[in-house]
Amino acid sequence: MSAQHVLIVEDSLVYRRLLSRMLTQWGYIVSEAENGVAALAILENQPSAW
């Protein structure tokens, strides 16, 4: 089974990076966004990843 892709949307850099590290260690592919606008841009630019 291929790794699942997770999008973390969190304004706190500390929490975003902590969660990203944990999920990566558990085998997930992680993308990060600091707000909803940035998250939508990621989703629009990489629709096949989701």
PDB file of N, CA, C and O in Angstrom:
ATOM      1  N   MET A   1       0.838  -1.179   0.000  1.00  0.00           N
ATOM      2  CA  MET A   1       0.000   0.000   0.000  1.00  0.00           C
ATOM      3  C   MET A   1       0.884   1.244   0.000  1.00  0.00           C
ATOM      4  O   MET A   1       1.875   1.304   0.727  1.00  0.00           O
ATOM      5  N   SER A   2       0.527   2.232  -0.811  1.00  0.00           N
ATOM      6  CA  SER A   2       1.319   3.452  -0.865  1.00  0.00           C
ATOM      7  C   SER A   2       0.993   4.347   0.331  1.00  0.00           C
ATOM      8  O   SER A   2      -0.068   4.237   0.944  1.00  0.00           O
ATOM      9  N   ALA A   3       1.927   5.221   0.637  1.00  0.00           N
ATOM     10  CA  ALA A   3       1.761   6.105   1.787  1.00  0.00           C
ATOM     11  C   ALA A   3       0.599   7.074   1.561  1.00  0.00           C
ATOM     12  O   ALA A   3       0.356   7.524   0.442  1.00  0.00           O
ATOM     13  N   GLN A   4      -0.096   7.377   2.625  1.00  0.00           N
ATOM     14  CA  GLN A   4      -1.198   8.342   2.580  1.00  0.00           C
ATOM     15  C   GLN A   4      -0.636   9.755   2.663  1.00  0.00           C
ATOM     16  O   GLN A   4       0.351   9.997   3.359  1.00  0.00           O
ATOM     17  N   HIS A   5      -1.265  10.687   1.953  1.00  0.00           N
ATOM     18  CA  HIS A   5      -0.838  12.080   1.946  1.00  0.00           C
ATOM     19  C   HIS A   5      -1.720  12.862   2.915  1.00  0.00           C
ATOM     20  O   HIS A   5      -2.947  12.770   2.860  1.00  0.00           O
ATOM     21  N   VAL A   6      -1.089  13.631   3.801  1.00  0.00           N
ATOM     22  CA  VAL A   6      -1.801  14.405   4.815  1.00  0.00           C
ATOM     23  C   VAL A   6      -1.454  15.877   4.645  1.00  0.00           C
ATOM     24  O   VAL A   6      -0.290  16.228   4.453  1.00  0.00           O
ATOM     25  N   LEU A   7      -2.461  16.731   4.717  1.00  0.00           N
ATOM     26  CA  LEU A   7      -2.254  18.178   4.675  1.00  0.00           C
ATOM     27  C   LEU A   7      -2.520  18.735   6.068  1.00  0.00           C
ATOM     28  O   LEU A   7      -3.633  18.639   6.584  1.00  0.00           O
ATOM     29  N   ILE A   8      -1.495  19.314   6.664  1.00  0.00           N
ATOM     30  CA  ILE A   8      -1.622  19.928   7.986  1.00  0.00           C
ATOM     31  C   ILE A   8      -1.875  21.419   7.782  1.00  0.00           C
ATOM     32  O   ILE A   8      -1.093  22.104   7.123  1.00  0.00           O
ATOM     33  N   VAL A   9      -2.964  21.913   8.349  1.00  0.00           N
ATOM     34  CA  VAL A   9      -3.282  23.340   8.286  1.00  0.00           C
ATOM     35  C   VAL A   9      -3.272  23.861   9.714  1.00  0.00           C
ATOM     36  O   VAL A   9      -4.174  23.571  10.500  1.00  0.00           O
ATOM     37  N   GLU A  10      -2.244  24.632  10.042  1.00  0.00           N
ATOM     38  CA  GLU A  10      -2.055  25.113  11.419  1.00  0.00           C
ATOM     39  C   GLU A  10      -1.243  26.400  11.356  1.00  0.00           C
ATOM     40  O   GLU A  10      -0.215  26.453  10.681  1.00  0.00           O
ATOM     41  N   ASP A  11      -1.698  27.437  12.053  1.00  0.00           N
ATOM     42  CA  ASP A  11      -0.980  28.705  12.002  1.00  0.00           C
ATOM     43  C   ASP A  11       0.283  28.724  12.861  1.00  0.00           C
ATOM     44  O   ASP A  11       1.181  29.530  12.617  1.00  0.00           O
ATOM     45  N   SER A  12       0.362  27.863  13.841  1.00  0.00           N
ATOM     46  CA  SER A  12       1.551  27.803  14.692  1.00  0.00           C
ATOM     47  C   SER A  12       2.626  26.933  14.037  1.00  0.00           C
ATOM     48  O   SER A  12       2.428  25.736  13.826  1.00  0.00           O
ATOM     49  N   LEU A  13       3.752  27.547  13.723  1.00  0.00           N
ATOM     50  CA  LEU A  13       4.852  26.817  13.094  1.00  0.00           C
ATOM     51  C   LEU A  13       5.334  25.672  13.977  1.00  0.00           C
ATOM     52  O   LEU A  13       5.646  24.594  13.473  1.00  0.00           O
ATOM     53  N   VAL A  14       5.398  25.890  15.275  1.00  0.00           N
ATOM     54  CA  VAL A  14       5.880  24.863  16.203  1.00  0.00           C
ATOM     55  C   VAL A  14       4.993  23.620  16.146  1.00  0.00           C
ATOM     56  O   VAL A  14       5.493  22.504  16.003  1.00  0.00           O
ATOM     57  N   TYR A  15       3.684  23.810  16.257  1.00  0.00           N
ATOM     58  CA  TYR A  15       2.763  22.667  16.228  1.00  0.00           C
ATOM     59  C   TYR A  15       2.731  22.003  14.858  1.00  0.00           C
ATOM     60  O   TYR A  15       2.651  20.780  14.750  1.00  0.00           O
ATOM     61  N   ARG A  16       2.794  22.832  13.807  1.00  0.00           N
ATOM     62  CA  ARG A  16       2.788  22.288  12.449  1.00  0.00           C
ATOM     63  C   ARG A  16       3.994  21.389  12.224  1.00  0.00           C
ATOM     64  O   ARG A  16       3.849  20.291  11.687  1.00  0.00           O
ATOM     65  N   ARG A  17       5.166  21.827  12.619  1.00  0.00           N
ATOM     66  CA  ARG A  17       6.384  21.038  12.430  1.00  0.00           C
ATOM     67  C   ARG A  17       6.402  19.797  13.310  1.00  0.00           C
ATOM     68  O   ARG A  17       6.851  18.737  12.875  1.00  0.00           O
ATOM     69  N   LEU A  18       5.920  19.917  14.534  1.00  0.00           N
ATOM     70  CA  LEU A  18       5.869  18.767  15.434  1.00  0.00           C
ATOM     71  C   LEU A  18       4.969  17.674  14.860  1.00  0.00           C
ATOM     72  O   LEU A  18       5.358  16.507  14.806  1.00  0.00           O
ATOM     73  N   LEU A  19       3.781  18.052  14.436  1.00  0.00           N
ATOM     74  CA  LEU A  19       2.853  17.086  13.866  1.00  0.00           C
ATOM     75  C   LEU A  19       3.397  16.507  12.566  1.00  0.00           C
ATOM     76  O   LEU A  19       3.244  15.315  12.298  1.00  0.00           O
ATOM     77  N   SER A  20       4.029  17.350  11.765  1.00  0.00           N
ATOM     78  CA  SER A  20       4.621  16.889  10.510  1.00  0.00           C
ATOM     79  C   SER A  20       5.688  15.831  10.765  1.00  0.00           C
ATOM     80  O   SER A  20       5.733  14.810  10.078  1.00  0.00           O
ATOM     81  N   ARG A  21       6.537  16.071  11.741  1.00  0.00           N
ATOM     82  CA  ARG A  21       7.588  15.108  12.087  1.00  0.00           C
ATOM     83  C   ARG A  21       7.004  13.775  12.539  1.00  0.00           C
ATOM     84  O   ARG A  21       7.462  12.708  12.128  1.00  0.00           O
ATOM     85  N   MET A  22       6.001  13.852  13.380  1.00  0.00           N
ATOM     86  CA  MET A  22       5.375  12.624  13.885  1.00  0.00           C
ATOM     87  C   MET A  22       4.745  11.824  12.751  1.00  0.00           C
ATOM     88  O   MET A  22       4.951  10.615  12.649  1.00  0.00           O
ATOM     89  N   LEU A  23       3.982  12.495  11.904  1.00  0.00           N
ATOM     90  CA  LEU A  23       3.308  11.799  10.809  1.00  0.00           C
ATOM     91  C   LEU A  23       4.306  11.217   9.812  1.00  0.00           C
ATOM     92  O   LEU A  23       4.092  10.126   9.283  1.00  0.00           O
ATOM     93  N   THR A  24       5.386  11.935   9.555  1.00  0.00           N
ATOM     94  CA  THR A  24       6.421  11.436   8.645  1.00  0.00           C
ATOM     95  C   THR A  24       7.064  10.173   9.211  1.00  0.00           C
ATOM     96  O   THR A  24       7.312   9.217   8.477  1.00  0.00           O
ATOM     97  N   GLN A  25       7.330  10.171  10.503  1.00  0.00           N
ATOM     98  CA  GLN A  25       7.906   8.988  11.139  1.00  0.00           C
ATOM     99  C   GLN A  25       6.960   7.797  11.068  1.00  0.00           C
ATOM    100  O   GLN A  25       7.406   6.649  11.060  1.00  0.00           O
ATOM    101  N   TRP A  26       5.676   8.056  11.016  1.00  0.00           N
ATOM    102  CA  TRP A  26       4.674   6.992  10.926  1.00  0.00           C
ATOM    103  C   TRP A  26       4.404   6.574   9.486  1.00  0.00           C
ATOM    104  O   TRP A  26       3.553   5.721   9.233  1.00  0.00           O
ATOM    105  N   GLY A  27       5.135   7.179   8.531  1.00  0.00           N
ATOM    106  CA  GLY A  27       5.036   6.749   7.143  1.00  0.00           C
ATOM    107  C   GLY A  27       4.138   7.566   6.234  1.00  0.00           C
ATOM    108  O   GLY A  27       3.917   7.185   5.084  1.00  0.00           O
ATOM    109  N   TYR A  28       3.617   8.677   6.723  1.00  0.00           N
ATOM    110  CA  TYR A  28       2.754   9.524   5.901  1.00  0.00           C
ATOM    111  C   TYR A  28       3.583  10.504   5.069  1.00  0.00           C
ATOM    112  O   TYR A  28       4.695  10.870   5.449  1.00  0.00           O
ATOM    113  N   ILE A  29       3.032  10.920   3.939  1.00  0.00           N
ATOM    114  CA  ILE A  29       3.584  12.017   3.156  1.00  0.00           C
ATOM    115  C   ILE A  29       2.869  13.266   3.647  1.00  0.00           C
ATOM    116  O   ILE A  29       1.639  13.304   3.674  1.00  0.00           O
ATOM    117  N   VAL A  30       3.626  14.290   4.036  1.00  0.00           N
ATOM    118  CA  VAL A  30       3.032  15.451   4.693  1.00  0.00           C
ATOM    119  C   VAL A  30       3.272  16.725   3.894  1.00  0.00           C
ATOM    120  O   VAL A  30       4.381  16.985   3.427  1.00  0.00           O
ATOM    121  N   SER A  31       2.215  17.508   3.747  1.00  0.00           N
ATOM    122  CA  SER A  31       2.303  18.871   3.233  1.00  0.00           C
ATOM    123  C   SER A  31       1.805  19.783   4.339  1.00  0.00           C
ATOM    124  O   SER A  31       0.972  19.386   5.154  1.00  0.00           O
ATOM    125  N   GLU A  32       2.318  21.012   4.367  1.00  0.00           N
ATOM    126  CA  GLU A  32       1.958  21.945   5.430  1.00  0.00           C
ATOM    127  C   GLU A  32       1.431  23.250   4.850  1.00  0.00           C
ATOM    128  O   GLU A  32       1.897  23.719   3.812  1.00  0.00           O
ATOM    129  N   ALA A  33       0.450  23.829   5.541  1.00  0.00           N
ATOM    130  CA  ALA A  33      -0.072  25.147   5.194  1.00  0.00           C
ATOM    131  C   ALA A  33      -0.331  25.913   6.482  1.00  0.00           C
ATOM    132  O   ALA A  33      -0.761  25.338   7.483  1.00  0.00           O
ATOM    133  N   GLU A  34      -0.063  27.219   6.449  1.00  0.00           N
ATOM    134  CA  GLU A  34      -0.244  28.007   7.663  1.00  0.00           C
ATOM    135  C   GLU A  34      -1.651  28.582   7.818  1.00  0.00           C
ATOM    136  O   GLU A  34      -1.991  29.112   8.875  1.00  0.00           O
ATOM    137  N   ASN A  35      -2.472  28.479   6.764  1.00  0.00           N
ATOM    138  CA  ASN A  35      -3.852  28.966   6.859  1.00  0.00           C
ATOM    139  C   ASN A  35      -4.703  28.336   5.758  1.00  0.00           C
ATOM    140  O   ASN A  35      -4.198  27.599   4.911  1.00  0.00           O
ATOM    141  N   GLY A  36      -5.982  28.634   5.784  1.00  0.00           N
ATOM    142  CA  GLY A  36      -6.899  28.047   4.816  1.00  0.00           C
ATOM    143  C   GLY A  36      -6.611  28.438   3.382  1.00  0.00           C
ATOM    144  O   GLY A  36      -6.744  27.615   2.476  1.00  0.00           O
ATOM    145  N   VAL A  37      -6.217  29.685   3.162  1.00  0.00           N
ATOM    146  CA  VAL A  37      -5.908  30.148   1.807  1.00  0.00           C
ATOM    147  C   VAL A  37      -4.726  29.365   1.240  1.00  0.00           C
ATOM    148  O   VAL A  37      -4.762  28.925   0.091  1.00  0.00           O
ATOM    149  N   ALA A  38      -3.686  29.194   2.041  1.00  0.00           N
ATOM    150  CA  ALA A  38      -2.515  28.430   1.596  1.00  0.00           C
ATOM    151  C   ALA A  38      -2.879  26.964   1.369  1.00  0.00           C
ATOM    152  O   ALA A  38      -2.369  26.336   0.442  1.00  0.00           O
ATOM    153  N   ALA A  39      -3.750  26.422   2.201  1.00  0.00           N
ATOM    154  CA  ALA A  39      -4.179  25.027   2.040  1.00  0.00           C
ATOM    155  C   ALA A  39      -4.932  24.839   0.730  1.00  0.00           C
ATOM    156  O   ALA A  39      -4.701  23.864   0.015  1.00  0.00           O
ATOM    157  N   LEU A  40      -5.830  25.765   0.412  1.00  0.00           N
ATOM    158  CA  LEU A  40      -6.569  25.677  -0.847  1.00  0.00           C
ATOM    159  C   LEU A  40      -5.637  25.771  -2.045  1.00  0.00           C
ATOM    160  O   LEU A  40      -5.841  25.087  -3.048  1.00  0.00           O
ATOM    161  N   ALA A  41      -4.618  26.613  -1.948  1.00  0.00           N
ATOM    162  CA  ALA A  41      -3.649  26.734  -3.040  1.00  0.00           C
ATOM    163  C   ALA A  41      -2.914  25.416  -3.252  1.00  0.00           C
ATOM    164  O   ALA A  41      -2.694  25.005  -4.392  1.00  0.00           O
ATOM    165  N   ILE A  42      -2.537  24.757  -2.176  1.00  0.00           N
ATOM    166  CA  ILE A  42      -1.862  23.458  -2.282  1.00  0.00           C
ATOM    167  C   ILE A  42      -2.792  22.442  -2.935  1.00  0.00           C
ATOM    168  O   ILE A  42      -2.378  21.700  -3.826  1.00  0.00           O
ATOM    169  N   LEU A  43      -4.037  22.407  -2.498  1.00  0.00           N
ATOM    170  CA  LEU A  43      -5.001  21.454  -3.056  1.00  0.00           C
ATOM    171  C   LEU A  43      -5.260  21.710  -4.536  1.00  0.00           C
ATOM    172  O   LEU A  43      -5.407  20.769  -5.315  1.00  0.00           O
ATOM    173  N   GLU A  44      -5.315  22.980  -4.923  1.00  0.00           N
ATOM    174  CA  GLU A  44      -5.552  23.326  -6.328  1.00  0.00           C
ATOM    175  C   GLU A  44      -4.345  23.002  -7.202  1.00  0.00           C
ATOM    176  O   GLU A  44      -4.501  22.601  -8.355  1.00  0.00           O
ATOM    177  N   ASN A  45      -3.139  23.175  -6.656  1.00  0.00           N
ATOM    178  CA  ASN A  45      -1.916  22.944  -7.431  1.00  0.00           C
ATOM    179  C   ASN A  45      -1.511  21.482  -7.498  1.00  0.00           C
ATOM    180  O   ASN A  45      -0.753  21.098  -8.388  1.00  0.00           O
ATOM    181  N   GLN A  46      -1.997  20.653  -6.576  1.00  0.00           N
ATOM    182  CA  GLN A  46      -1.647  19.236  -6.541  1.00  0.00           C
ATOM    183  C   GLN A  46      -2.898  18.368  -6.399  1.00  0.00           C
ATOM    184  O   GLN A  46      -2.972  17.566  -5.468  1.00  0.00           O
ATOM    185  N   PRO A  47      -3.872  18.501  -7.284  1.00  0.00           N
ATOM    186  CA  PRO A  47      -5.128  17.755  -7.100  1.00  0.00           C
ATOM    187  C   PRO A  47      -4.962  16.235  -7.117  1.00  0.00           C
ATOM    188  O   PRO A  47      -5.735  15.529  -6.471  1.00  0.00           O
ATOM    189  N   SER A  48      -3.991  15.732  -7.828  1.00  0.00           N
ATOM    190  CA  SER A  48      -3.822  14.273  -7.900  1.00  0.00           C
ATOM    191  C   SER A  48      -3.266  13.674  -6.607  1.00  0.00           C
ATOM    192  O   SER A  48      -3.374  12.467  -6.392  1.00  0.00           O
ATOM    193  N   ALA A  49      -2.681  14.494  -5.757  1.00  0.00           N
ATOM    194  CA  ALA A  49      -2.119  13.998  -4.495  1.00  0.00           C
ATOM    195  C   ALA A  49      -3.206  13.684  -3.473  1.00  0.00           C
ATOM    196  O   ALA A  49      -2.946  12.996  -2.486  1.00  0.00           O
ATOM    197  N   TRP A  50      -4.400  14.174  -3.694  1.00  0.00           N
ATOM    198  CA  TRP A  50      -5.477  14.033  -2.722  1.00  0.00           C
ATOM    199  C   TRP A  50      -6.548  13.169  -3.282  1.00  0.00           C
ATOM    200  O   TRP A  50      -7.554  12.923  -2.617  1.00  0.00           O
TER     201      TRP A  50
END
